[in-house]
Amino acid sequence: MSINIESLVRENIRNLTPYRSARDDFDSGTLLDANENSYGSPIRSSLNLHRYPSPTQDQLRDRIAEYRDVERENIFLGVGSDEPIDLLMRIFCNPADDSILITPPTYGMYKVAANINNIEIKSVELTDKFQLKPDEIIGEADEKTKILFLCSPNNPTGNDLKRTDILKLVAKFKGIVVVDEAYIDFSKQESMAPFVQQYPNLVVLQTFSKAFGLAGIRLGIAISNPMVIDYMLRVKAPYNINKLTADTALKAFDEMELAKFNINAILDEREYIAEQLSHSNAVKKVYPSNANFILFKIENAKEVYRKLADRGIIVRYRGNEPLCEDCLRVTIGMPDENVKFLKALKEIVG
Ligand SMILES: Cc1ncc(COP(=O)(O)O)c(C=O)c1O
């Protein structure tokens, strides 16, 4: 199926004259164009913090493109991956008219962003094994369903979605298919990023918040075909990625050994926690995880959640999500934190 991306874009966005930032034409010389403070910042920094950052962040996009085996034109950088989730809705969905489709239980921001943008939300629940129902999804979508959000590994369930199901949907769905890979580096599954060369309607989301351990810098990535990326660049705020964030992200690439070491440590701890949880009589099910958290079903989950909090251990109650009755989600912590969590749980449920 060939898909015309341009025809999916909202008319006002197609006709948009984007803001031209001060640095689009010249970024060196005697810079008296942007009403910056030429006297400088009181904070000492080699980053020239009194100057606006690059509007396009080409150096960082090149570095990420190399890492993910795509081109700079395939990369958009956002303030976390929550920014691209919102931008995609603003580019493709007419408020009060179009819809998105989600597959609960899944990441909550798709729904929140749709509600903020006044976009209808269609849902097709995952199977009881937390896998997609491709035929039902295609059946539920109509010509106004502009974006399908898939999350693999999925939050809060932790499992990978089957690659064959995702590819079937990318090929059949007549809109944009977002595959949110926030947790991909904890999975054995390869990223779908290279598939953007083949499928113009595929957008892969990634983030520096999880495997890179940089939630504090707020840097997310959308990987897609150059036309979708170009629309995202036109619609974003002119200088969305600040210099401190870009500089830190570039430095992270010099520390990949340590990042990979930490990922492996998280995977070892994940196995340990899963095993320990499975020994508890109160724990009814430990769901296999390919992410940095584990979902488990436990008797009286809400009460257990509160009692853990009373002991200073904060996990996430997910029992209100479809298919997640009596479920808690625990992030893999440092070894001493994990021991504390398991010990407290044992005290509570025996
Ligand atoms: C599936 C998923 N996508 C995106 C995000 C948001 O990540 P970011 O910190 O990049 O905004 C999260 C955060 O928990 C997530 O679980």
Ligand as a Chemical Component Dictionary entry (heavy atoms), coordinates in Angstrom:
data_LIG
# 
_chem_comp.id                   LIG 
_chem_comp.type                 NON-POLYMER 
_chem_comp.pdbx_formal_charge   0 
_chem_comp.three_letter_code    LIG 
# 
loop_
_chem_comp_atom.comp_id 
_chem_comp_atom.atom_id 
_chem_comp_atom.alt_atom_id 
_chem_comp_atom.type_symbol 
_chem_comp_atom.charge 
_chem_comp_atom.model_Cartn_x 
_chem_comp_atom.model_Cartn_y 
_chem_comp_atom.model_Cartn_z 
_chem_comp_atom.pdbx_ordinal 
LIG C1 C1 C 0 6.385  4.321  26.745 1  
LIG C2 C2 C 0 6.877  5.655  27.120 2  
LIG N1 N1 N 0 7.024  6.591  26.179 3  
LIG C3 C3 C 0 7.476  7.811  26.456 4  
LIG C4 C4 C 0 7.795  8.157  27.752 5  
LIG C5 C5 C 0 8.219  9.580  28.014 6  
LIG O1 O1 O 0 9.542  9.681  27.981 7  
LIG P1 P1 P 0 10.277 11.102 27.994 8  
LIG O2 O2 O 0 10.940 11.172 29.304 9  
LIG O3 O3 O 0 11.228 10.979 26.850 10 
LIG O4 O4 O 0 9.255  12.161 27.771 11 
LIG C6 C6 C 0 7.669  7.230  28.774 12 
LIG C7 C7 C 0 7.983  7.616  30.153 13 
LIG O5 O5 O 0 7.786  6.936  31.119 14 
LIG C8 C8 C 0 7.191  5.947  28.455 15 
LIG O6 O6 O 0 7.012  5.015  29.393 16 
# 
loop_
_chem_comp_bond.comp_id 
_chem_comp_bond.atom_id_1 
_chem_comp_bond.atom_id_2 
_chem_comp_bond.value_order 
_chem_comp_bond.pdbx_ordinal 
LIG C1 C2 SING 1  
LIG C2 N1 SING 2  
LIG C2 C8 DOUB 3  
LIG N1 C3 DOUB 4  
LIG C3 C4 SING 5  
LIG C4 C5 SING 6  
LIG C4 C6 DOUB 7  
LIG C5 O1 SING 8  
LIG O1 P1 SING 9  
LIG P1 O2 DOUB 10 
LIG P1 O3 SING 11 
LIG P1 O4 SING 12 
LIG C6 C7 SING 13 
LIG C6 C8 SING 14 
LIG C7 O5 DOUB 15 
LIG C8 O6 SING 16 
# 
